[in-house]
């Protein structure tokens, strides 16, 4: 446990959640503010490890002594605790919903015979699915908290965080693969009625799973963008973190539009398309600033490059969330508690993959960097240069296409020279 290590400076107060004997509420509040600020800022040029954190890391079983590594590990500690807190709120709200579902009798004893059997099976399936979906949340919360408590033991902390994210993610996906409609049929029902009952059960389970899967997918895309921006401030001399934003932003837009298609038709209001436009505005702004994000820069310049686009994207996303919140309350008839539960689920999923994604992307960036260094100067690198020259000669390597302005004569394809006078230029193509 982290609490076994003590700072070398006896006057320094130990960090939050290290379980020291002299921990007080003031220290808890100060550390909570520090963790939230680190999570919101995500900038290693502004937020550094504290003296106490550096002492704990230097005195760990596997010491971390380099300042840059200490800054990253301290940031992980902060976001892990914020993730665990958000997931704890999500678990409490989910427990309230689960108790309500388990205590509800769907049929009320109005049916008998085979129909009653189908109804009982459908009710059992729904309660079983809801229970499995709920149990994964407190388990993931515990694992994230465990990873935060073992923050100085980086190897164990990274492994525990990845397991926690897998627990949160895999359960809804596995449940989505089970055809529950096949288990709700009962003997004695006509074929058409049995099929209709099965489809109804499958539809009800699907309506339960969609709100569970959607925050995971959206949180995954948002987490990739957030972790890429954070890593850009950690290693600004590398352009690789910016490519994570470039690749994730278009996928994020497609996922947002896909999720909102059905909801938009149900709402019947213009507020939801406006809210969707605000949510899409964030990743679009990141795409617009792609050149600045993928270009290597100094530590003095990276904050200005990242903070400006991050601020604009956050304002756009906030406006979209506010409009969606209003629309959900007025037009979708969602309860405030249920809407808050959905918001905490999205927040917890996004934060979870931010820290897990940062661990993975940092290792992936280093792997790409080492491979590039080893590849440079080899015969295969020269061959690749030639392939790029051939492809670039016709404009295939440009991100932006250009309108053609003149004909390009190919004697090998057009045959003998035409009778066009030598002093007459080719006729330019009309602009499209």
N, C-alpha and C positions, 0 to 999 in steps of 0.2 A: 504494500500500500504506500501511497505517496506520503502519508502522515508520518512514516518512519524517518524521513529526511528532514533536517532542520537547517535553516539559513545559518551561515557562518557568522553573520552579524546579529548579535543577540537583541538589538533594538529593532530589528526589522520584523514586522508582523508577517506571519506566514500567509500564503495565498488562500483564497476561498476554496472550500471543499477539500482542503488537505487535512482536515480534522485535528487541528491543534487544540490544546487545552484552553488557550486564552482567546479563542475566537469570540467576537461579540457582534451584535446586530449592526453596529456602525461599520465594521469591516465588511460584513456581508453586503450591506447596501452599497458601499464604495466599489466592491468587486463586481456586484451585479451591474452597476452603471458602466464599469469598465468593459464588461463582457458585451453589453448591448451596444456600446459605442464601437467596439471592434467589429461586431457583426454588421452594423450599419455602414461603417466607413469602408472596411475591406481594403485598406491602403497601408502597406508596410512602410511607406515613407513617412506616415503620420503616426502610426501606432507601433510602438516598440515594446519589447518585453520589459517588465518592471525589474527592479533590483532583486526583489524576493524571488521572482520567477527564475531569473538567471542563476541565483544561488541554488535553488531547488534542482534545476537542470544540471548544473555542474556537480551536484552531490548525488545524482541518481545512480542506480546500479550500472546503467550504461550511460555515462555522462554525455551531455550535449554542451559543448563549450564554445562553438563558433557563434558569434552574435546573430548572423542572418538565420541560421538554423534555430536558434533560441527564439527569435521573433516569430518564425513560422509555427513552431511547436506551441508557443503561448497563444497565438491566434487560434490554433486548433482547439486548445483547451477552452477558450471562450465560446467558440461557436458550438462545441459539443454540449456545453452546459445550457446554452440557449436552446439548442435543439431538444435536449431532454426536457426542458421546462415547457416548451411548446407542445411536445408530445404528451406530457403529463396532463396539460389542460385538455388536449384532444381525448385522452383516455377517460377523464372524468365526464366530459360531455357525452362520449360514446357509451359510458356505463349507464347514464340516465336514459338514453335512447334504447339500450339493450333491455333494461328492466321494463320499460314500457312495452316493448315487443314481446318479451317472454310472458308478461302478464295479460296479454290480449288473446281472447278467443275469437278467431276469425269467423267462425260460423254461428256461434251462439247456440248450438244444439238444434238448429232449424232443419237440418237435413238428416236423412236416415238411409240405411242400406248402402249400396256401392258408392253413392255420392258422398255419404258421410266418411267412408274410408278414404276416398280421394281427398276430401277436405282435410282430414286428419294428417294424411301423408304430406300434403302441401304445407300445412302449418308446421309440421315437424322439420321439413326441409328448410323452410325460411328461418326458423329459430336456430337450427343447427348452423346455417350459413352465417347468420348474424353473430352467433357466439364465436365462431372461428375468426371472423373478421375483427371482432373486438379484442380477443385474447392476444392477437399479434401486436396490438398497440402498446399495452403496458409492458410486454416482453421486450419490444424494441426500445421503449423508454428506459427500462432497466439497463439494457446493454449499452445505450448511448451514455447513460450516467456512469456506468462502469468504465467505459472508455475515457470519460472525462476525469474520473478519479485516478486512473492510471496514466495520466497525461505525460508524466516524465518517462515512462517506459514506452517509448514510441512504437516499437514493434508490436507489443501487445495491444496498445491503444488502437493502432490502425486496423489490426485484425478484428478486434471486437466491434469497431465502428462499421466495418464492411459486413460482418455477420448481422448486425442490427439492421442495416439498410436492406439486406436480403430478406430478413424476416418480415420487414414492413412491406416489401414489394412482391415477393413471390407468392404469398398466400392468396391475394385476390386474383392473380393471374392463373394459378392452379385451379382455383374454384371456378374461374370462368371457362375452363376447359371441360368441366364435368357437365354432361347433358342431364340436368336434373329433371327435365320433363319425362325422361324414360322411367323414373322411379316413382312417379305419382299416379300411375295407372292402377286401376283396381279391377278384379274379376267381376263379371256380371254386368258391366257397362257396355252398351253398343260401341262399335268401333269408332264412329264419328264423335260420340260423346267422350270416349276415352282420349282420343287425340286432342279434342278441344280442351279437356281438363289438363292434359300434359302441357299443351302450349301455354295455357294460362299460368301454370306453375312456373314454367320456364321464363315467361315474361316478368312475373313478379320477382324471381330471383335476379333476372337481368337488371331490373330497376333498382335492386339493392346493390348490385355489383358496380354499376356505372358510376355512382358517386364515390365509390371507393377506388376505382381504377383511374378515373380522370385526374384527381389531384396528384397521383403518382406520376402519370405521364407529364402533366404540366410542370410539376415540381422537378422532374428529371431535366427537362429542357431549360427551365429557369436556373437550375443548379449548375448546369454546364456553363451557362453564360456568366453566372456570378463567380464560379471558381476560376474561369478563364481570366476575368478582369482582376481578380485578386492576385493570381499568379503573374499577371503583367506588371503589377506594382512590386512583386517580389523579385522578378528577374527581368527588368525593363530592357536589357540588352538583347533579349531573345524576342523574335517576332512570332514564335510558335503559339504562345497563349492567345494572341489575337485571332488565330485561325479557329480556335474553339468557338469564339463568338460568331465568326463568319459562317461556320458550318451549322451551328445550333440555331441561330436566329431564324433562317427560313423554315426549318422544321417546326420550330416553336409557333410560327405564324400559321402554318398549315394545321397543326394540332388545335390551336385556338379556334380557327374557323370551323374545323370539323366538330368540335365539342359544342360550339354555339349554334350550329345549324338547326338542330332539333329544338333547342331551348328558344331560339328566336321565333320559330313558328308557333310555339306554344304561348309565348308571351303576348304577341300581337301588339307590341308597342315599339316606338322608335328609340326608346331609351337604350334598349339592349344593343342595337347596331351601333349607336354612339359609344356605348361602353366598350363594345368589341373594338371599335376604331381606336379608343384610348389604349386598350391592352396591346393591340397590334403596333401602336406607335412606338412602344419601347424597343422591341427588336428591330423595327425599321430604322430607328435612330442609330442603333448599334451597327447595322449594315452600312448606313451612310458614312459612319466614322471608321469603316473597316481599314482604310489606308493608314489612318493614324494609329490604329491598334496593332496592325501587323508589322509596322515599321519599328526596328530597334531604336531605342532612344536612351538618353541618360536618366539617372535617378532623379535629377533635378527637374526634368521635363515630364516624367511619366504621370505625376499627380495631375497636372493640368490637362493632359490628354485624356485620362480616364475619368476624372471627377466631373468634368463638364458634360460629357455624353451620359455618364451615369445619372447625373442630376436631372437632365432633361428626360431621360427614359423613365426615371422614377416618378416624375410629375405626370407624365403621360399615363403610366400604369396606375397611379393613384386615382387620377380622374376616371379612368375606365372602371376601376373597382368601386368607386363611389356610385357611379351610374348603375352598375350591375347590382349593387346592394339595394339601391332604391327600387329598381325594377323587380328584384326578387321578392321584396316585401309587398309591393303594391300589385304586381301582376302575376307572379308565380305562386302566391299564397304560401310561401315558405315561412316557417316560424323563425323568430329571431334566434332562438337557441340552436335550431338546426342550421341556420345560415352561419352562425358563429362557429359551430362544429366543423362545417365545411371549410371555413377560412383557416382554422387552426390546422386542419389536415393538410391543406395546401402549403401553409407556412412550414409545418414540420417536415413535409416531404422535400420542399425546396432547400431548407437548411441542411437536411440530412445528406442530400446529394452534393451540396456545396462543399462540405468537408470531405466526404468520401471521394467526390470527383476531383477535388484539389490534390488529394493523395495520389490518385491514379494518374491524373494528367501530368503532375510534376515528374513522376517516374517515366511516363511515356515521352515527355519532352526531352528528358535526359537521354533516353534510349535512342531517340531520333537524332539527337545531337552527336552522340558518340558514333553512330552508324555513318552519319554524314562526314565526320572527320576521317573515319577509316576509308570511306569510299572516295574521298577527294584525292585526285592525282593518280588513280588507277586507270588501267586500260578501259575498264567498263565505264568509268566516268567520261573518258574521251569519246567513247561510242555514244553515250547518252547525250553529250554536247552536240554531236553531229545530228542525232535524231531531233533534238530540240531546234537546231538551225533549220532543218528541213520543214518542220511543222510551223515554225515561226515565220518562214519566208512567205507563207500565204495568209498570215494573220490569225492562225488558230490558237495562238498563245496569248492573245489579248483579251482582257476581261470585258472590254467594251467594243462592240462592233462599229465599223465605220462604213458610211455610204460610199459606194464606188463612184469614181469621178471620171475615169477613162477606160477605154478598152485596153486589154493586154493581149497583144498579138502572139499567137503560138504557131510558128512556121511548121512545126511537126504535126499540127492538127489541122491547120487551115489550108494546106496544100501550097501550090505555087503562088508567088507574089501576085497580087491583084494589079489592075491597071491604074490604081490610085497614084497620082503624081507624087514624086518624092517630097515636094515642098508643101504638100497638103497634109495637115495633121488629122489624126483620127477624130471622129465625132464623139464628143463626150456623152456619157449616159445621162439621160434626164434625171433630175433628182426625184427620189421617191417621196 
